[in-house]
Amino acid sequence: MMTAAEYTRQVQEAAAYVRSALGGRRPEIAITLGSGLGDLAERLDAPLTIPYKEIPHFPVSTVSGHKGQFVCGKLGGKEVLCMQGRFHYYEGYDLKQVTMPVRVMKLLGIDSLLVTNAAGGINTGFHAGTLMLIEDHLNLTGENPLIGENLDAFGDRFFDMTVAYDKEYRTLAKATAEELNIPLATGVYAWLTGPNFETPAEIRYLRTIGADAVGMSTVPEVLVARHSGIRVLGISCITNLAAGMTDNTLSHEEVKETADRVQNEFIRLVTGIVSRM
Ligand code: HPA
């Protein structure tokens, strides 16, 4: 395993590259775009693109429906840094690589992160296309990006997760949704590694323990963000009802199709939220 000093050096080099590629621009908010939700990055004004493959030590995303670049630009009057494409544990990266972008955000001075994802709906009140504000999460993987020597420069070894998803941001998201007349559910997101979709038995279990949605991302990024004091807001796009809830078989095609269908509404909501953050 890489030493903490070596990892820190890599993060610093990656951040230095991104900082210089940004010229004088100073994004205040980062937005991680989930599967099928990448179009938001194409709506930014004055976009500036930084491909991951040009950033030292950065992984590159391998999932279809995910591009691999940062796009900096104006959204709702704010300068934002979008991740068009993220890294997943199931791609074979270790969690320190998966979360390297969040460390880089911190070093760039970004203190707010809006994370989005595609997720399977477990709550029986949901349908394909429901947007869900993440109120809390379940880490069911037994994995954690913060295992190993603590990076004291970023945060404390032990830190609080009582209110991981910023209370003020959640209130603001709900008010924005209401104002824009966009239905916004709330719920708990469960992280499993994937890459397989779940079994119906797993979904029944997840429902029993309090999950409303299930997915293969987000939680590692949120853990690292909270470790370094970045405020987090999370939105899931429920792209399908979870395994066993309908007669359908699950596929990545369905995930992308639904995300694509709700993208305009999603973009309207995110733009409204960002303008009020
Ligand atoms: N399960 C896990 N991850 C997902 C799903 C699902 O049903 N849909 C989209 N991402």
Residues whose N, C-alpha, C, O or C-beta is under 5 A from the ligand:
A	BS01	HPA	A118 A119 G120 F197 E198 V214 G215 M216 T239 A242 V255
